[in-house]
Every structure is written in C-alpha cells, then in structure tokens.
Amino acid sequence: MYSRDVMFVEVGKEGRIVLPKEIRDRNELEEKTRVIVRERNGEIVLIPVKKYDKPTEALFGSLILNELLDDPKAYARRHVRDKVMERLDP
C-alpha cells in the first residue's frame, strides 16, 4: 500500500522486510547491499553502506600517520568504523 510520502511494508518470516523498488532504485540498493540498522528515538533507521570498487582509493588522504603500521587494512577498517559510528551517534 502506497501513498505519496508513506510506503507500508509488512514484516515477514524471520523478521524480513522487502523495500519497495522505488526506494531501492533511488538509493541504489541491489541484492547483497549491506545496510546499518539502528534504533534512534523509537524509530528503525536503515543506512546503506557505500561500496567502492577500489576501497583504498576511497580512503586515500583520510589518514595521516607518523609511523608505519603492521596491518594497515585493519587500521583503516577501524578508522572507517569509528567515523561511521561518530556520524550515527550525534
């Protein structure tokens, strides 16, 4: 059931929901797209996780280091996770 500003979906088996095609298309959500699920002020919020073809290029210049790292990928993952969490918890 749809109206102009509101779209209704049902929670199905195992808590699954199907997002309307219009929303999937607008937000470029394809099969296996990851989303962050948050509860905020009594609402459920879905935040698409952007996927990069070359993640290292997306991160280039975002870190300034004074030392070499043993595991730069792990450090970058932590950095990105921390930045996402900062954005989610104002």
PyMOL Python script that loads the backbone (N, CA, C, O; Angstrom):
from pymol import cmd

cmd.read_pdbstr("""\
ATOM      1  N   MET A   1       0.852  -1.179   0.000  1.00  0.00           N
ATOM      2  CA  MET A   1       0.000   0.000   0.000  1.00  0.00           C
ATOM      3  C   MET A   1       0.894   1.235   0.000  1.00  0.00           C
ATOM      4  O   MET A   1       1.823   1.332   0.801  1.00  0.00           O
ATOM      5  N   TYR A   2       0.618   2.168  -0.886  1.00  0.00           N
ATOM      6  CA  TYR A   2       1.460   3.337  -1.022  1.00  0.00           C
ATOM      7  C   TYR A   2       0.631   4.613  -0.974  1.00  0.00           C
ATOM      8  O   TYR A   2      -0.517   4.640  -1.418  1.00  0.00           O
ATOM      9  N   SER A   3       1.215   5.647  -0.442  1.00  0.00           N
ATOM     10  CA  SER A   3       0.657   6.986  -0.590  1.00  0.00           C
ATOM     11  C   SER A   3       1.799   7.847  -1.064  1.00  0.00           C
ATOM     12  O   SER A   3       2.875   7.331  -1.366  1.00  0.00           O
ATOM     13  N   ARG A   4       1.601   9.108  -1.135  1.00  0.00           N
ATOM     14  CA  ARG A   4       2.639   9.976  -1.702  1.00  0.00           C
ATOM     15  C   ARG A   4       3.927   9.999  -0.885  1.00  0.00           C
ATOM     16  O   ARG A   4       5.011   9.893  -1.457  1.00  0.00           O
ATOM     17  N   ASP A   5       3.837  10.136   0.438  1.00  0.00           N
ATOM     18  CA  ASP A   5       5.034  10.248   1.268  1.00  0.00           C
ATOM     19  C   ASP A   5       5.321   9.013   2.103  1.00  0.00           C
ATOM     20  O   ASP A   5       6.417   8.884   2.649  1.00  0.00           O
ATOM     21  N   VAL A   6       4.369   8.108   2.214  1.00  0.00           N
ATOM     22  CA  VAL A   6       4.498   6.972   3.112  1.00  0.00           C
ATOM     23  C   VAL A   6       4.326   5.683   2.331  1.00  0.00           C
ATOM     24  O   VAL A   6       3.429   5.564   1.497  1.00  0.00           O
ATOM     25  N   MET A   7       5.181   4.729   2.604  1.00  0.00           N
ATOM     26  CA  MET A   7       5.061   3.405   2.000  1.00  0.00           C
ATOM     27  C   MET A   7       4.987   2.398   3.137  1.00  0.00           C
ATOM     28  O   MET A   7       5.765   2.468   4.088  1.00  0.00           O
ATOM     29  N   PHE A   8       4.066   1.477   3.039  1.00  0.00           N
ATOM     30  CA  PHE A   8       3.891   0.466   4.067  1.00  0.00           C
ATOM     31  C   PHE A   8       4.443  -0.865   3.576  1.00  0.00           C
ATOM     32  O   PHE A   8       4.216  -1.253   2.430  1.00  0.00           O
ATOM     33  N   VAL A   9       5.159  -1.554   4.433  1.00  0.00           N
ATOM     34  CA  VAL A   9       5.628  -2.902   4.148  1.00  0.00           C
ATOM     35  C   VAL A   9       5.291  -3.764   5.359  1.00  0.00           C
ATOM     36  O   VAL A   9       5.062  -3.247   6.452  1.00  0.00           O
ATOM     37  N   GLU A  10       5.261  -5.065   5.162  1.00  0.00           N
ATOM     38  CA  GLU A  10       4.983  -5.984   6.253  1.00  0.00           C
ATOM     39  C   GLU A  10       6.255  -6.704   6.664  1.00  0.00           C
ATOM     40  O   GLU A  10       7.120  -6.999   5.840  1.00  0.00           O
ATOM     41  N   VAL A  11       6.345  -6.978   7.948  1.00  0.00           N
ATOM     42  CA  VAL A  11       7.443  -7.795   8.447  1.00  0.00           C
ATOM     43  C   VAL A  11       7.048  -9.242   8.188  1.00  0.00           C
ATOM     44  O   VAL A  11       5.982  -9.693   8.605  1.00  0.00           O
ATOM     45  N   GLY A  12       7.923  -9.962   7.493  1.00  0.00           N
ATOM     46  CA  GLY A  12       7.624 -11.341   7.129  1.00  0.00           C
ATOM     47  C   GLY A  12       8.344 -12.338   8.017  1.00  0.00           C
ATOM     48  O   GLY A  12       8.805 -12.015   9.112  1.00  0.00           O
ATOM     49  N   LYS A  13       8.426 -13.543   7.518  1.00  0.00           N
ATOM     50  CA  LYS A  13       9.069 -14.639   8.227  1.00  0.00           C
ATOM     51  C   LYS A  13      10.489 -14.240   8.617  1.00  0.00           C
ATOM     52  O   LYS A  13      11.214 -13.637   7.827  1.00  0.00           O
ATOM     53  N   GLU A  14      10.868 -14.578   9.822  1.00  0.00           N
ATOM     54  CA  GLU A  14      12.202 -14.291  10.363  1.00  0.00           C
ATOM     55  C   GLU A  14      12.511 -12.802  10.405  1.00  0.00           C
ATOM     56  O   GLU A  14      13.680 -12.416  10.397  1.00  0.00           O
ATOM     57  N   GLY A  15      11.476 -11.954  10.450  1.00  0.00           N
ATOM     58  CA  GLY A  15      11.691 -10.517  10.574  1.00  0.00           C
ATOM     59  C   GLY A  15      12.100  -9.821   9.303  1.00  0.00           C
ATOM     60  O   GLY A  15      12.553  -8.677   9.353  1.00  0.00           O
ATOM     61  N   ARG A  16      11.958 -10.460   8.179  1.00  0.00           N
ATOM     62  CA  ARG A  16      12.387  -9.859   6.915  1.00  0.00           C
ATOM     63  C   ARG A  16      11.373  -8.853   6.408  1.00  0.00           C
ATOM     64  O   ARG A  16      10.165  -9.014   6.579  1.00  0.00           O
ATOM     65  N   ILE A  17      11.899  -7.803   5.776  1.00  0.00           N
ATOM     66  CA  ILE A  17      11.051  -6.827   5.090  1.00  0.00           C
ATOM     67  C   ILE A  17      11.562  -6.694   3.661  1.00  0.00           C
ATOM     68  O   ILE A  17      12.735  -6.945   3.384  1.00  0.00           O
ATOM     69  N   VAL A  18      10.685  -6.303   2.775  1.00  0.00           N
ATOM     70  CA  VAL A  18      11.069  -6.043   1.389  1.00  0.00           C
ATOM     71  C   VAL A  18      10.883  -4.554   1.159  1.00  0.00           C
ATOM     72  O   VAL A  18       9.785  -4.022   1.322  1.00  0.00           O
ATOM     73  N   LEU A  19      11.956  -3.890   0.781  1.00  0.00           N
ATOM     74  CA  LEU A  19      11.872  -2.461   0.498  1.00  0.00           C
ATOM     75  C   LEU A  19      11.266  -2.259  -0.886  1.00  0.00           C
ATOM     76  O   LEU A  19      11.622  -2.972  -1.824  1.00  0.00           O
ATOM     77  N   PRO A  20      10.363  -1.306  -1.024  1.00  0.00           N
ATOM     78  CA  PRO A  20       9.760  -1.054  -2.337  1.00  0.00           C
ATOM     79  C   PRO A  20      10.826  -0.712  -3.383  1.00  0.00           C
ATOM     80  O   PRO A  20      11.834  -0.071  -3.085  1.00  0.00           O
ATOM     81  N   LYS A  21      10.573  -1.161  -4.615  1.00  0.00           N
ATOM     82  CA  LYS A  21      11.527  -0.970  -5.714  1.00  0.00           C
ATOM     83  C   LYS A  21      11.916   0.500  -5.873  1.00  0.00           C
ATOM     84  O   LYS A  21      13.080   0.816  -6.118  1.00  0.00           O
ATOM     85  N   GLU A  22      10.953   1.379  -5.734  1.00  0.00           N
ATOM     86  CA  GLU A  22      11.198   2.821  -5.870  1.00  0.00           C
ATOM     87  C   GLU A  22      12.290   3.278  -4.890  1.00  0.00           C
ATOM     88  O   GLU A  22      13.167   4.058  -5.261  1.00  0.00           O
ATOM     89  N   ILE A  23      12.239   2.802  -3.660  1.00  0.00           N
ATOM     90  CA  ILE A  23      13.244   3.163  -2.649  1.00  0.00           C
ATOM     91  C   ILE A  23      14.579   2.500  -2.976  1.00  0.00           C
ATOM     92  O   ILE A  23      15.633   3.127  -2.871  1.00  0.00           O
ATOM     93  N   ARG A  24      14.528   1.217  -3.377  1.00  0.00           N
ATOM     94  CA  ARG A  24      15.781   0.522  -3.744  1.00  0.00           C
ATOM     95  C   ARG A  24      16.467   1.228  -4.898  1.00  0.00           C
ATOM     96  O   ARG A  24      17.680   1.436  -4.867  1.00  0.00           O
ATOM     97  N   ASP A  25      15.712   1.595  -5.902  1.00  0.00           N
ATOM     98  CA  ASP A  25      16.290   2.268  -7.072  1.00  0.00           C
ATOM     99  C   ASP A  25      16.874   3.623  -6.703  1.00  0.00           C
ATOM    100  O   ASP A  25      17.988   3.955  -7.107  1.00  0.00           O
ATOM    101  N   ARG A  26      16.121   4.406  -5.935  1.00  0.00           N
ATOM    102  CA  ARG A  26      16.578   5.751  -5.554  1.00  0.00           C
ATOM    103  C   ARG A  26      17.864   5.703  -4.737  1.00  0.00           C
ATOM    104  O   ARG A  26      18.698   6.604  -4.828  1.00  0.00           O
ATOM    105  N   ASN A  27      18.022   4.647  -3.939  1.00  0.00           N
ATOM    106  CA  ASN A  27      19.182   4.537  -3.060  1.00  0.00           C
ATOM    107  C   ASN A  27      20.233   3.557  -3.575  1.00  0.00           C
ATOM    108  O   ASN A  27      21.175   3.208  -2.863  1.00  0.00           O
ATOM    109  N   GLU A  28      20.059   3.120  -4.824  1.00  0.00           N
ATOM    110  CA  GLU A  28      20.993   2.200  -5.476  1.00  0.00           C
ATOM    111  C   GLU A  28      21.259   0.962  -4.620  1.00  0.00           C
ATOM    112  O   GLU A  28      22.406   0.548  -4.448  1.00  0.00           O
ATOM    113  N   LEU A  29      20.192   0.380  -4.088  1.00  0.00           N
ATOM    114  CA  LEU A  29      20.290  -0.828  -3.280  1.00  0.00           C
ATOM    115  C   LEU A  29      20.063  -2.038  -4.173  1.00  0.00           C
ATOM    116  O   LEU A  29      19.005  -2.186  -4.784  1.00  0.00           O
ATOM    117  N   GLU A  30      21.057  -2.886  -4.240  1.00  0.00           N
ATOM    118  CA  GLU A  30      20.968  -4.105  -5.037  1.00  0.00           C
ATOM    119  C   GLU A  30      21.035  -5.301  -4.098  1.00  0.00           C
ATOM    120  O   GLU A  30      21.291  -5.154  -2.903  1.00  0.00           O
ATOM    121  N   GLU A  31      20.807  -6.466  -4.643  1.00  0.00           N
ATOM    122  CA  GLU A  31      20.914  -7.681  -3.841  1.00  0.00           C
ATOM    123  C   GLU A  31      22.286  -7.733  -3.170  1.00  0.00           C
ATOM    124  O   GLU A  31      23.305  -7.450  -3.800  1.00  0.00           O
ATOM    125  N   LYS A  32      22.302  -8.089  -1.915  1.00  0.00           N
ATOM    126  CA  LYS A  32      23.507  -8.223  -1.083  1.00  0.00           C
ATOM    127  C   LYS A  32      24.115  -6.893  -0.662  1.00  0.00           C
ATOM    128  O   LYS A  32      25.208  -6.868  -0.097  1.00  0.00           O
ATOM    129  N   THR A  33      23.417  -5.772  -0.932  1.00  0.00           N
ATOM    130  CA  THR A  33      23.880  -4.488  -0.418  1.00  0.00           C
ATOM    131  C   THR A  33      23.788  -4.543   1.096  1.00  0.00           C
ATOM    132  O   THR A  33      22.777  -4.990   1.636  1.00  0.00           O
ATOM    133  N   ARG A  34      24.823  -4.099   1.787  1.00  0.00           N
ATOM    134  CA  ARG A  34      24.808  -4.085   3.241  1.00  0.00           C
ATOM    135  C   ARG A  34      24.198  -2.784   3.736  1.00  0.00           C
ATOM    136  O   ARG A  34      24.396  -1.724   3.142  1.00  0.00           O
ATOM    137  N   VAL A  35      23.457  -2.879   4.829  1.00  0.00           N
ATOM    138  CA  VAL A  35      22.899  -1.696   5.459  1.00  0.00           C
ATOM    139  C   VAL A  35      23.181  -1.766   6.962  1.00  0.00           C
ATOM    140  O   VAL A  35      23.275  -2.844   7.549  1.00  0.00           O
ATOM    141  N   ILE A  36      23.309  -0.605   7.551  1.00  0.00           N
ATOM    142  CA  ILE A  36      23.439  -0.493   9.000  1.00  0.00           C
ATOM    143  C   ILE A  36      22.028  -0.314   9.536  1.00  0.00           C
ATOM    144  O   ILE A  36      21.271   0.514   9.029  1.00  0.00           O
ATOM    145  N   VAL A  37      21.668  -1.088  10.564  1.00  0.00           N
ATOM    146  CA  VAL A  37      20.349  -0.993  11.184  1.00  0.00           C
ATOM    147  C   VAL A  37      20.529  -0.359  12.553  1.00  0.00           C
ATOM    148  O   VAL A  37      21.278  -0.866  13.388  1.00  0.00           O
ATOM    149  N   ARG A  38      19.835   0.754  12.781  1.00  0.00           N
ATOM    150  CA  ARG A  38      19.949   1.475  14.052  1.00  0.00           C
ATOM    151  C   ARG A  38      18.567   1.774  14.598  1.00  0.00           C
ATOM    152  O   ARG A  38      17.601   1.925  13.850  1.00  0.00           O
ATOM    153  N   GLU A  39      18.495   1.855  15.902  1.00  0.00           N
ATOM    154  CA  GLU A  39      17.289   2.362  16.552  1.00  0.00           C
ATOM    155  C   GLU A  39      17.640   3.751  17.062  1.00  0.00           C
ATOM    156  O   GLU A  39      18.663   3.946  17.718  1.00  0.00           O
ATOM    157  N   ARG A  40      16.769   4.723  16.749  1.00  0.00           N
ATOM    158  CA  ARG A  40      17.025   6.093  17.179  1.00  0.00           C
ATOM    159  C   ARG A  40      15.691   6.761  17.479  1.00  0.00           C
ATOM    160  O   ARG A  40      14.832   6.881  16.606  1.00  0.00           O
ATOM    161  N   ASN A  41      15.532   7.194  18.723  1.00  0.00           N
ATOM    162  CA  ASN A  41      14.314   7.890  19.137  1.00  0.00           C
ATOM    163  C   ASN A  41      13.049   7.103  18.792  1.00  0.00           C
ATOM    164  O   ASN A  41      12.069   7.675  18.313  1.00  0.00           O
ATOM    165  N   GLY A  42      13.071   5.797  19.035  1.00  0.00           N
ATOM    166  CA  GLY A  42      11.899   4.969  18.796  1.00  0.00           C
ATOM    167  C   GLY A  42      11.649   4.630  17.341  1.00  0.00           C
ATOM    168  O   GLY A  42      10.588   4.099  17.010  1.00  0.00           O
ATOM    169  N   GLU A  43      12.600   4.923  16.459  1.00  0.00           N
ATOM    170  CA  GLU A  43      12.468   4.609  15.038  1.00  0.00           C
ATOM    171  C   GLU A  43      13.558   3.634  14.624  1.00  0.00           C
ATOM    172  O   GLU A  43      14.617   3.572  15.248  1.00  0.00           O
ATOM    173  N   ILE A  44      13.295   2.882  13.584  1.00  0.00           N
ATOM    174  CA  ILE A  44      14.302   1.996  12.997  1.00  0.00           C
ATOM    175  C   ILE A  44      14.846   2.701  11.764  1.00  0.00           C
ATOM    176  O   ILE A  44      14.086   3.106  10.884  1.00  0.00           O
ATOM    177  N   VAL A  45      16.156   2.844  11.704  1.00  0.00           N
ATOM    178  CA  VAL A  45      16.798   3.569  10.612  1.00  0.00           C
ATOM    179  C   VAL A  45      17.705   2.603   9.851  1.00  0.00           C
ATOM    180  O   VAL A  45      18.504   1.889  10.455  1.00  0.00           O
ATOM    181  N   LEU A  46      17.577   2.584   8.525  1.00  0.00           N
ATOM    182  CA  LEU A  46      18.444   1.782   7.668  1.00  0.00           C
ATOM    183  C   LEU A  46      19.383   2.722   6.926  1.00  0.00           C
ATOM    184  O   LEU A  46      18.940   3.674   6.283  1.00  0.00           O
ATOM    185  N   ILE A  47      20.682   2.450   7.018  1.00  0.00           N
ATOM    186  CA  ILE A  47      21.672   3.302   6.367  1.00  0.00           C
ATOM    187  C   ILE A  47      22.488   2.447   5.405  1.00  0.00           C
ATOM    188  O   ILE A  47      23.216   1.558   5.846  1.00  0.00           O
ATOM    189  N   PRO A  48      22.382   2.697   4.093  1.00  0.00           N
ATOM    190  CA  PRO A  48      23.160   1.906   3.137  1.00  0.00           C
ATOM    191  C   PRO A  48      24.661   2.108   3.345  1.00  0.00           C
ATOM    192  O   PRO A  48      25.122   3.213   3.631  1.00  0.00           O
ATOM    193  N   VAL A  49      25.404   1.024   3.197  1.00  0.00           N
ATOM    194  CA  VAL A  49      26.863   1.079   3.293  1.00  0.00           C
ATOM    195  C   VAL A  49      27.390   1.210   1.875  1.00  0.00           C
ATOM    196  O   VAL A  49      27.160   0.345   1.031  1.00  0.00           O
ATOM    197  N   LYS A  50      28.100   2.304   1.624  1.00  0.00           N
ATOM    198  CA  LYS A  50      28.635   2.548   0.282  1.00  0.00           C
ATOM    199  C   LYS A  50      29.738   1.541  -0.015  1.00  0.00           C
ATOM    200  O   LYS A  50      30.595   1.273   0.828  1.00  0.00           O
ATOM    201  N   LYS A  51      29.706   0.995  -1.206  1.00  0.00           N
ATOM    202  CA  LYS A  51      30.699   0.009  -1.625  1.00  0.00           C
ATOM    203  C   LYS A  51      31.574   0.635  -2.715  1.00  0.00           C
ATOM    204  O   LYS A  51      31.061   1.216  -3.671  1.00  0.00           O
ATOM    205  N   TYR A  52      32.863   0.516  -2.569  1.00  0.00           N
ATOM    206  CA  TYR A  52      33.798   1.089  -3.528  1.00  0.00           C
ATOM    207  C   TYR A  52      34.460  -0.015  -4.335  1.00  0.00           C
ATOM    208  O   TYR A  52      34.764  -1.084  -3.807  1.00  0.00           O
ATOM    209  N   ASP A  53      34.683   0.249  -5.617  1.00  0.00           N
ATOM    210  CA  ASP A  53      35.413  -0.714  -6.440  1.00  0.00           C
ATOM    211  C   ASP A  53      36.853  -0.847  -5.949  1.00  0.00           C
ATOM    212  O   ASP A  53      37.422  -1.938  -5.937  1.00  0.00           O
ATOM    213  N   LYS A  54      37.429   0.284  -5.544  1.00  0.00           N
ATOM    214  CA  LYS A  54      38.796   0.295  -5.032  1.00  0.00           C
ATOM    215  C   LYS A  54      38.788   1.027  -3.696  1.00  0.00           C
ATOM    216  O   LYS A  54      39.026   2.234  -3.651  1.00  0.00           O
ATOM    217  N   PRO A  55      38.513   0.300  -2.592  1.00  0.00           N
ATOM    218  CA  PRO A  55      38.376   0.948  -1.285  1.00  0.00           C
ATOM    219  C   PRO A  55      39.596   1.752  -0.864  1.00  0.00           C
ATOM    220  O   PRO A  55      39.457   2.770  -0.185  1.00  0.00           O
ATOM    221  N   THR A  56      40.795   1.313  -1.255  1.00  0.00           N
ATOM    222  CA  THR A  56      41.986   2.055  -0.845  1.00  0.00           C
ATOM    223  C   THR A  56      42.006   3.446  -1.458  1.00  0.00           C
ATOM    224  O   THR A  56      42.497   4.388  -0.837  1.00  0.00           O
ATOM    225  N   GLU A  57      41.479   3.587  -2.668  1.00  0.00           N
ATOM    226  CA  GLU A  57      41.426   4.908  -3.298  1.00  0.00           C
ATOM    227  C   GLU A  57      40.415   5.803  -2.582  1.00  0.00           C
ATOM    228  O   GLU A  57      40.619   7.013  -2.480  1.00  0.00           O
ATOM    229  N   ALA A  58      39.329   5.216  -2.090  1.00  0.00           N
ATOM    230  CA  ALA A  58      38.321   5.993  -1.372  1.00  0.00           C
ATOM    231  C   ALA A  58      38.885   6.539  -0.061  1.00  0.00           C
ATOM    232  O   ALA A  58      38.456   7.593   0.409  1.00  0.00           O
ATOM    233  N   LEU A  59      39.840   5.831   0.524  1.00  0.00           N
ATOM    234  CA  LEU A  59      40.426   6.243   1.799  1.00  0.00           C
ATOM    235  C   LEU A  59      41.646   7.141   1.640  1.00  0.00           C
ATOM    236  O   LEU A  59      42.103   7.749   2.608  1.00  0.00           O
ATOM    237  N   PHE A  60      42.174   7.226   0.422  1.00  0.00           N
ATOM    238  CA  PHE A  60      43.412   7.960   0.223  1.00  0.00           C
ATOM    239  C   PHE A  60      43.318   9.381   0.770  1.00  0.00           C
ATOM    240  O   PHE A  60      42.405  10.130   0.422  1.00  0.00           O
ATOM    241  N   GLY A  61      44.251   9.739   1.610  1.00  0.00           N
ATOM    242  CA  GLY A  61      44.316  11.078   2.178  1.00  0.00           C
ATOM    243  C   GLY A  61      43.504  11.268   3.438  1.00  0.00           C
ATOM    244  O   GLY A  61      43.572  12.330   4.057  1.00  0.00           O
ATOM    245  N   SER A  62      42.724  10.249   3.842  1.00  0.00           N
ATOM    246  CA  SER A  62      41.892  10.423   5.032  1.00  0.00           C
ATOM    247  C   SER A  62      42.653  10.125   6.322  1.00  0.00           C
ATOM    248  O   SER A  62      42.183  10.464   7.408  1.00  0.00           O
ATOM    249  N   LEU A  63      43.812   9.501   6.214  1.00  0.00           N
ATOM    250  CA  LEU A  63      44.619   9.178   7.393  1.00  0.00           C
ATOM    251  C   LEU A  63      45.979   9.851   7.287  1.00  0.00           C
ATOM    252  O   LEU A  63      46.607   9.852   6.228  1.00  0.00           O
ATOM    253  N   ILE A  64      46.414  10.414   8.380  1.00  0.00           N
ATOM    254  CA  ILE A  64      47.761  10.970   8.440  1.00  0.00           C
ATOM    255  C   ILE A  64      48.481  10.223   9.551  1.00  0.00           C
ATOM    256  O   ILE A  64      48.101  10.306  10.719  1.00  0.00           O
ATOM    257  N   LEU A  65      49.514   9.499   9.181  1.00  0.00           N
ATOM    258  CA  LEU A  65      50.224   8.649  10.140  1.00  0.00           C
ATOM    259  C   LEU A  65      51.651   9.132  10.345  1.00  0.00           C
ATOM    260  O   LEU A  65      52.292   9.647   9.429  1.00  0.00           O
ATOM    261  N   ASN A  66      52.124   8.955  11.554  1.00  0.00           N
ATOM    262  CA  ASN A  66      53.505   9.307  11.863  1.00  0.00           C
ATOM    263  C   ASN A  66      54.406   8.084  11.932  1.00  0.00           C
ATOM    264  O   ASN A  66      55.613   8.200  12.145  1.00  0.00           O
ATOM    265  N   GLU A  67      53.808   6.913  11.750  1.00  0.00           N
ATOM    266  CA  GLU A  67      54.587   5.679  11.855  1.00  0.00           C
ATOM    267  C   GLU A  67      54.037   4.648  10.883  1.00  0.00           C
ATOM    268  O   GLU A  67      52.900   4.763  10.424  1.00  0.00           O
ATOM    269  N   LEU A  68      54.846   3.635  10.568  1.00  0.00           N
ATOM    270  CA  LEU A  68      54.391   2.547   9.722  1.00  0.00           C
ATOM    271  C   LEU A  68      53.505   1.613  10.530  1.00  0.00           C
ATOM    272  O   LEU A  68      53.669   1.484  11.743  1.00  0.00           O
ATOM    273  N   LEU A  69      52.571   0.969   9.858  1.00  0.00           N
ATOM    274  CA  LEU A  69      51.641   0.070  10.533  1.00  0.00           C
ATOM    275  C   LEU A  69      51.917  -1.375  10.135  1.00  0.00           C
ATOM    276  O   LEU A  69      52.283  -1.660   8.994  1.00  0.00           O
ATOM    277  N   ASP A  70      51.736  -2.283  11.096  1.00  0.00           N
ATOM    278  CA  ASP A  70      51.881  -3.704  10.799  1.00  0.00           C
ATOM    279  C   ASP A  70      50.729  -4.204   9.938  1.00  0.00           C
ATOM    280  O   ASP A  70      50.926  -5.033   9.050  1.00  0.00           O
ATOM    281  N   ASP A  71      49.525  -3.700  10.202  1.00  0.00           N
ATOM    282  CA  ASP A  71      48.334  -4.143   9.473  1.00  0.00           C
ATOM    283  C   ASP A  71      47.518  -2.924   9.043  1.00  0.00           C
ATOM    284  O   ASP A  71      46.547  -2.567   9.710  1.00  0.00           O
ATOM    285  N   PRO A  72      47.900  -2.282   7.939  1.00  0.00           N
ATOM    286  CA  PRO A  72      47.206  -1.057   7.523  1.00  0.00           C
ATOM    287  C   PRO A  72      45.725  -1.265   7.204  1.00  0.00           C
ATOM    288  O   PRO A  72      44.914  -0.368   7.435  1.00  0.00           O
ATOM    289  N   LYS A  73      45.360  -2.444   6.674  1.00  0.00           N
ATOM    290  CA  LYS A  73      43.948  -2.686   6.361  1.00  0.00           C
ATOM    291  C   LYS A  73      43.107  -2.717   7.634  1.00  0.00           C
ATOM    292  O   LYS A  73      42.017  -2.146   7.667  1.00  0.00           O
ATOM    293  N   ALA A  74      43.597  -3.373   8.673  1.00  0.00           N
ATOM    294  CA  ALA A  74      42.863  -3.429   9.937  1.00  0.00           C
ATOM    295  C   ALA A  74      42.730  -2.029  10.528  1.00  0.00           C
ATOM    296  O   ALA A  74      41.676  -1.672  11.053  1.00  0.00           O
ATOM    297  N   TYR A  75      43.784  -1.246  10.445  1.00  0.00           N
ATOM    298  CA  TYR A  75      43.755   0.130  10.962  1.00  0.00           C
ATOM    299  C   TYR A  75      42.721   0.951  10.184  1.00  0.00           C
ATOM    300  O   TYR A  75      41.955   1.713  10.775  1.00  0.00           O
ATOM    301  N   ALA A  76      42.705   0.792   8.858  1.00  0.00           N
ATOM    302  CA  ALA A  76      41.757   1.534   8.019  1.00  0.00           C
ATOM    303  C   ALA A  76      40.320   1.121   8.333  1.00  0.00           C
ATOM    304  O   ALA A  76      39.435   1.973   8.404  1.00  0.00           O
ATOM    305  N   ARG A  77      40.081  -0.179   8.521  1.00  0.00           N
ATOM    306  CA  ARG A  77      38.738  -0.650   8.866  1.00  0.00           C
ATOM    307  C   ARG A  77      38.260  -0.033  10.178  1.00  0.00           C
ATOM    308  O   ARG A  77      37.122   0.424  10.280  1.00  0.00           O
ATOM    309  N   ARG A  78      39.139  -0.025  11.179  1.00  0.00           N
ATOM    310  CA  ARG A  78      38.785   0.571  12.475  1.00  0.00           C
ATOM    311  C   ARG A  78      38.471   2.053  12.309  1.00  0.00           C
ATOM    312  O   ARG A  78      37.497   2.555  12.869  1.00  0.00           O
ATOM    313  N   HIS A  79      39.298   2.746  11.537  1.00  0.00           N
ATOM    314  CA  HIS A  79      39.113   4.175  11.300  1.00  0.00           C
ATOM    315  C   HIS A  79      37.748   4.437  10.654  1.00  0.00           C
ATOM    316  O   HIS A  79      37.014   5.322  11.095  1.00  0.00           O
ATOM    317  N   VAL A  80      37.410   3.676   9.618  1.00  0.00           N
ATOM    318  CA  VAL A  80      36.140   3.855   8.924  1.00  0.00           C
ATOM    319  C   VAL A  80      34.985   3.527   9.861  1.00  0.00           C
ATOM    320  O   VAL A  80      34.001   4.265   9.902  1.00  0.00           O
ATOM    321  N   ARG A  81      35.086   2.429  10.617  1.00  0.00           N
ATOM    322  CA  ARG A  81      34.033   2.066  11.564  1.00  0.00           C
ATOM    323  C   ARG A  81      33.815   3.180  12.582  1.00  0.00           C
ATOM    324  O   ARG A  81      32.677   3.544  12.876  1.00  0.00           O
ATOM    325  N   ASP A  82      34.911   3.720  13.119  1.00  0.00           N
ATOM    326  CA  ASP A  82      34.798   4.804  14.094  1.00  0.00           C
ATOM    327  C   ASP A  82      34.135   6.043  13.494  1.00  0.00           C
ATOM    328  O   ASP A  82      33.322   6.692  14.152  1.00  0.00           O
ATOM    329  N   LYS A  83      34.476   6.370  12.256  1.00  0.00           N
ATOM    330  CA  LYS A  83      33.871   7.529  11.589  1.00  0.00           C
ATOM    331  C   LYS A  83      32.371   7.311  11.358  1.00  0.00           C
ATOM    332  O   LYS A  83      31.571   8.230  11.534  1.00  0.00           O
ATOM    333  N   VAL A  84      32.000   6.099  10.966  1.00  0.00           N
ATOM    334  CA  VAL A  84      30.570   5.794  10.776  1.00  0.00           C
ATOM    335  C   VAL A  84      29.838   5.908  12.099  1.00  0.00           C
ATOM    336  O   VAL A  84      28.748   6.477  12.149  1.00  0.00           O
ATOM    337  N   MET A  85      30.407   5.387  13.159  1.00  0.00           N
ATOM    338  CA  MET A  85      29.751   5.443  14.464  1.00  0.00           C
ATOM    339  C   MET A  85      29.616   6.892  14.936  1.00  0.00           C
ATOM    340  O   MET A  85      28.605   7.246  15.542  1.00  0.00           O
ATOM    341  N   GLU A  86      30.607   7.726  14.672  1.00  0.00           N
ATOM    342  CA  GLU A  86      30.505   9.155  15.035  1.00  0.00           C
ATOM    343  C   GLU A  86      29.323   9.792  14.320  1.00  0.00           C
ATOM    344  O   GLU A  86      28.591  10.592  14.904  1.00  0.00           O
ATOM    345  N   ARG A  87      29.141   9.435  13.061  1.00  0.00           N
ATOM    346  CA  ARG A  87      28.050  10.000  12.269  1.00  0.00           C
ATOM    347  C   ARG A  87      26.694   9.518  12.776  1.00  0.00           C
ATOM    348  O   ARG A  87      25.710  10.255  12.724  1.00  0.00           O
ATOM    349  N   LEU A  88      26.645   8.287  13.262  1.00  0.00           N
ATOM    350  CA  LEU A  88      25.378   7.723  13.719  1.00  0.00           C
ATOM    351  C   LEU A  88      24.980   8.172  15.095  1.00  0.00           C
ATOM    352  O   LEU A  88      23.789   8.204  15.406  1.00  0.00           O
ATOM    353  N   ASP A  89      25.939   8.522  15.940  1.00  0.00           N
ATOM    354  CA  ASP A  89      25.664   8.934  17.317  1.00  0.00           C
ATOM    355  C   ASP A  89      26.014  10.396  17.505  1.00  0.00           C
ATOM    356  O   ASP A  89      27.084  10.727  18.015  1.00  0.00           O
ATOM    357  N   PRO A  90      25.096  11.283  17.086  1.00  0.00           N
ATOM    358  CA  PRO A  90      25.398  12.734  17.188  1.00  0.00           C
ATOM    359  C   PRO A  90      25.489  13.191  18.637  1.00  0.00           C
ATOM    360  O   PRO A  90      25.734  14.369  18.898  1.00  0.00           O
TER     361      PRO A  90
END
""", "prot")
cmd.dss("prot")
cmd.show_as("cartoon", "prot")
cmd.util.cbc("prot")
cmd.orient("prot")
